[in-house]
Amino acid sequence: MTHDFFDQTQVSALLHGEHQTTLAALADLDRFAGQRTPPTLDEPTRAFLLHLDRVIEEDVTAHFAFEETHIFPRLSEAGAAFMVEMLQAEHDDIRPLAGRVRQAMVVFLECGGIAPASWKTFRTDAQSLVAQETFHVQKEEMGLLAAISQILGEAEDATIAAAHPKRKDA
């Protein structure tokens, strides 16, 4: 049986899948926020904003919490506290930025339109979120996923994977 780099463990496969979903949403957000003038909030745009809000919320709550609860302590114990400190600091920086982006989208949806001044602030925050989160995901893809296969045995991998929110919902 052959494995690619990302499904060496169940946990890394789960995280890799979430990273791919996040990167796709960030690319969509980047295109959306790249518009110079506020878009009209027609039904497809409203559905798009609701989808983005859900993906961003899942990323900065469930995904981050899973890593912080189940992966970061094990990495620290294995001697990679430097990696944990860097990734945790990035989580701490990304959360409030994601919160501002999500809050702006909620306001847009509730108001039924986007004022030019609000759009300018949203664009700045959204573009910052895209840059920070993309760089963060790249680090996790290159470092965290490789480290997981080094610190988790098969039984621990299965136990942690079973605790993943997406596995609990299945």
N, C-alpha and C positions, 0 to 999 in steps of 0.2 A: 504494500500500500504506500502511495506517495502522499506527502503532506506538503502544502506550501507553507511558507514562513508563518502565516497568520493563524493556521488552525493546528499548531503544535499542541495547544491546550484548548479545552472548551472555553475557558475564561477569555483567552486572547481572541478566540474566534468571535465571541459575543461582543467584546469591546471593539474589535475591528469592524464588525457590522454596524455598530452604533456610530463609530467614527465616519464611516462612509455615508450614513444618513445625515450626519451633522455637516459634513463637507458639501454634500449636495444642497442642503438647505442654505448654507453660507454662500454658495455660488449663486443661488436664486436671490438671496438677500442682497448680494453685491450688485447684481443686475438691476434689481428693483431700486436700490438706493442710488444707483448711478444716474437715474433720471434727474435732469436739472430742475424740472418743475414738478410740483406734486401731481400724482396721477389721479384720475377720477376713480372714486370708490364704487365701481360697478360690481356685480355679483362675483365674477371671476377674481377680481382683485380682493374682495372681502374674503372669499374662500382661501385665497393664497395667504393672506395675512393671518387667518385663523390657523392654517397649517403651519406656517412659520412659527407662530406663537407656541404651538404645541411642541414642535421639535426642539425649539430653544429651551422651553421649560423642562422637557424631559432630559435634555443634555445637562443643564446646570443644576438640576435637582437629583433625579434618580441616578444618572450616569456618574456624576461627580461623587455623590454619596456612596455609591457602590465601590468606586475606586478608593475613596478615603477610608471606608470601613473595612473592606476586605483585602485590598491590595497594598495600600501604603504602609500599614503596620508590618506586614510581612517583608516588604522591601527594606524597611528600616532595620528590622531584626536581622536581615541578611547582609547588612552593611552598606546599603544604598540610601542612607538618610539624606545625602546630598541631592539625590534625584527626587525623593519625596518632598523635601523642602522647596525645591524649584517648582515642581508640579503643583504643590499645595498653594504656593504663592500665586501662581497663575490662576488657579481656581478662584482664589480670593479676589483677584483683580477682575476676572471675567464675570463673576456673579453680578456685581452692581451694574456693570456695563450692559449685560444682557437684560437685567431688570429695567434699565432705562429704555432700551429698545422695545422690550415687550410692553411697557407702560405706554409708550408713544403709540404703538400699534392699537392698543385697547382704546386709547383716546380717539384715534382716527376712526375706528369702527363705531364708537359710541356717538361721535359728533357727526358722522356721515360725510366727512370731508377733511381735507388737510390744508391748514393755513400755511402760507409760504414760510413764515418764521418757524413754525413747528417742523416743517419739512427740512429746513436747513439744519436744525439741531438734530433731527432724526438721522439725516444723511451722515453727519459727522460721527454720531454714535454708532450707527450701523457699520460704517466703513471701518471704524476702530475695532468693533466687535469681530468683523470678518478677518481683519489682519491678525488680531491677537489670538482668536480661537483657531484659525488655520495653522498658525505657527505652533500653538499648543498641541493640536492634534498630530502634526508632523512629528513633534518630539515624542509623543506617546507612541506613535506608530514605530518609530525607529528605536526608542529606548525601552519604554515600559513593556511593550508586547514581547520583546526579546527577553527582558528580565523575568517576566512571568514564567516562561518555560524553564528558566533556571532555578526558580525558587519553589515552584509547586510540583509536588508529586502527583501521580495519577489520582489517588483517592482524594487528596485535598482539592485538586482541580475540580473533580466531580462535585464535591460538597459545596465549594464556593460557587460553581456554575449553577447549582440547584437553588442557591440563595439569590440569584440575579432576578430582578423584578420581571423581566420578560419571561423567564422560566416559571416564575410563580403564577403569572397570568395565563400561561398555556394550559 
